[in-house]
Amino acid sequence: MARTGLVAFVLSLIASTCSAQQWAQKMFETRSHDFGAVPKAAKVEYEFVLTNLYKDDVHIASVRSSCGCTQPRISKDTLKSHEKGSIVAAFNTQAFSGQRGARVTVTIDRPMYAEIELDVKGYIRTDVVLYPGEVALGSVPEGEATEKKIRIDYAGRNDWKITDVTPNSPFITADVKELSRGNGRVAYELAVHLKDGAPAGYLNDEMTLVTNDRRTPQFPVRVEGLIVSDLTVSPAVLMLGTLQPSQKITKQIVVKGAKPFKIIEIRCEDPSFTFNTSSEAKQVHVIPLTYAAGSNAGKVAQKIEIVTDLEGKNSTATLSVIGQIGSPLAGK
């Protein structure tokens, strides 16, 4: 009888562990990625996006990799209900070459313990090298155009050529110019142009360079930059979390401008939101936002517009507020 009870306990424990693994796996959009063939010294990263589908906070305790060719990091270790985060896997193209792969283990310790495995692989070329490893546009004021250049070196065939370059972003254009050729070595200059109509926010583009190499005809080049608006609000998405009926909560939002400004009006369709604003002209406004939850359970989703006296198209800042009143089901 004791033996039967022990077997039942072990089976129950195994079932519980499997359930916890499935619970955690459901949060990830994908759990594997192939970088393909990438140049030596290139900045190559992939974000494994996950969403907290549950009412409790999810805490990511750690990440580790089975190989030094991949360096993982956590973008945000605590995710509230319905909040997104990511595990970023960076391919170490500086120290490694050839076909490489790694298993990234993500450990979650709250609200339940679970380990999730993410797989990455790719081929790090030694015949194509980027200097520097990405096109870093830096911080660019919204409405301004800019240009950055990098060098591409190739060692191998005398007739190797870059035949085309294709950006993914409609706000990026690029062209290549041959710098030198001889003794099996070719050098190109890649010039990347940011158009003046690019919207404010983080730009993360991966353009594709096409060559006449039949075995590996193309390779990616990463483009990063931050287009800075005259007016920004932080956070762009305010998470209220899970509230009890009739509970009040106060959060802070920060509005920054390129120059001092006044807040003229805050527009919100839900009267449950109240704001404490200043009439002074300041470059940074810290605004307390208070939300009074109603008596009925349900989701909270509201758009808030902050109108200022700044001139032009960037006179209004917008943010979204998301929350939950009451206790939803544990699942989605």
C-alpha positions, -999 to 999 in steps of 0.1 A, spaced: 0 0 0 29 23 9 45 15 -24 13 24 -43 11 57 -25 47 65 -34 41 58 -71 10 79 -71 29 108 -55 58 105 -80 33 105 -109 15 135 -95 48 154 -91 58 146 -127 24 157 -140 27 190 -120 61 196 -134 49 191 -170 19 214 -163 43 241 -151 65 237 -182 35 240 -205 22 270 -186 54 288 -191 59 277 -227 25 292 -237 39 327 -230 65 325 -258 57 334 -294 85 312 -306 112 290 -290 137 286 -318 156 309 -343 180 304 -371 203 334 -378 213 320 -411 247 330 -425 260 362 -409 292 383 -413 321 382 -389 320 409 -363 284 418 -371 260 427 -343 234 399 -345 205 396 -320 171 380 -318 143 387 -293 122 358 -280 91 377 -272 69 365 -243 36 378 -229 23 373 -194 -11 356 -201 -20 353 -164 -33 374 -135 -2 370 -113 32 387 -119 57 365 -137 93 368 -126 122 357 -147 150 347 -123 178 340 -148 190 329 -182 219 308 -192 234 295 -225 250 262 -233 276 279 -255 297 311 -254 287 317 -290 253 330 -277 250 356 -249 214 359 -235 199 387 -215 165 396 -200 149 428 -212 125 429 -183 126 405 -154 91 411 -140 60 411 -162 26 421 -149 -6 407 -163 -7 410 -201 27 428 -202 52 418 -228 90 412 -224 117 394 -242 148 372 -239 175 387 -262 199 362 -277 231 378 -290 253 358 -314 290 363 -305 303 368 -340 335 384 -327 350 353 -309 334 325 -329 331 313 -365 315 286 -385 283 267 -377 273 274 -341 243 267 -320 232 271 -284 204 262 -260 192 291 -238 176 281 -206 151 305 -190 143 300 -153 110 314 -140 105 313 -102 72 331 -98 43 325 -97 55 289 -103 89 274 -110 96 264 -146 125 262 -170 120 269 -207 145 260 -234 151 283 -264 173 272 -294 194 294 -316 218 285 -344 236 301 -373 267 302 -395 293 329 -388 312 336 -419 349 345 -419 351 358 -455 329 388 -449 337 412 -421 319 444 -411 336 475 -396 319 484 -373 295 455 -368 263 476 -373 250 509 -387 245 529 -355 225 560 -363 225 573 -327 199 598 -315 183 618 -344 158 646 -338 124 638 -355 121 654 -389 158 654 -396 177 632 -421 210 616 -414 236 593 -429 260 567 -415 287 546 -433 303 513 -425 330 493 -444 325 457 -457 356 436 -464 356 403 -483 384 378 -488 380 350 -513 371 352 -550 384 380 -572 350 385 -589 329 388 -557 304 416 -559 275 432 -539 247 434 -564 219 448 -543 209 462 -509 173 459 -495 163 477 -463 131 465 -445 121 499 -432 104 524 -456 123 552 -439 158 538 -448 176 539 -481 211 526 -487 238 523 -514 272 506 -517 304 519 -533 334 497 -542 365 510 -526 392 485 -537 396 451 -554 427 428 -559 444 397 -548 412 380 -538 402 409 -515 373 434 -520 362 464 -500 329 482 -501 315 512 -483 278 509 -473 261 543 -468 227 542 -450 204 572 -451 176 579 -427 147 598 -443 133 630 -427 99 614 -423 109 587 -399 85 586 -369 97 590 -333 108 559 -316 134 531 -316 145 520 -351 156 484 -354 160 474 -390 179 445 -407 188 452 -443 198 425 -467 228 427 -489 227 405 -520 259 392 -536 269 371 -566 280 342 -543 259 312 -552 266 293 -519 257 322 -496 242 349 -518 231 373 -491 238 385 -456 222 408 -430 234 442 -417 217 456 -386 206 493 -384 197 509 -351 188 544 -340 166 565 -318 144 591 -335 137 616 -307 105 636 -307 101 672 -295 76 657 -270 78 623 -253 57 605 -226 70 578 -203 58 551 -200 41 548 -234 20 520 -219 10 523 -183 3 490 -165 -22 493 -136 -20 456 -128 -49 438 -111 -71 460 -89 -99 451 -64 -133 467 -71 -135 503 -58 -97 504 -53 -78 536 -60 -43 536 -74 -19 565 -82 9 563 -108 32 589 -123 37 597 -160 66 618 -172 63 642 -202 95 657 -216 99 684 -242 128 697 -263 121 731 -246 99 743 -218 61 740 -224 28 742 -207 2 714 -204 -31 728 -218 -54 698 -214 -55 661 -207 -81 642 -227 -95 610 -214 -130 595 -220 -131 577 -186 -140 600 -157 -124 574 -133 -90 589 -143 -79 622 -127 -47 641 -131 -27 666 -111 -10 690 -135 10 722 -132 3 755 -150 40 763 -152 61 761 -184 87 733 -178 108 710 -199 98 680 -177 64 675 -162 58 647 -137 20 641 -136 3 620 -109 -25 599 -125 -51 585 -101 -75 558 -112 -106 548 -92 -117 513 -101 -154 507 -105 -175 480 -87 -176 456 -118 -149 432 -128 -134 435 -162 -105 449 -183 -93 485 -182 -81 499 -215 -79 536 -221 -61 561 -243 -49 594 -228 -39 625 -248 -18 652 -232 -22 685 -251 6 711 -248 13 747 -261 41 735 -283 38 743 -320 37 719 -348 27 682 -352 44 672 -319 22 692 -296 3 662 -282 16 632 -264 -4 599 -262 -2 569 -239 -23 538 -232 -34 525 -198 -41 488 -193 -53 470 -162 -78 445 -147 -105 449 -121 -112 418 -101 -98 383 -105 -98 370 -141 -93 333 -149 -58 320 -144 -55 314 -181 -59 335 -212 
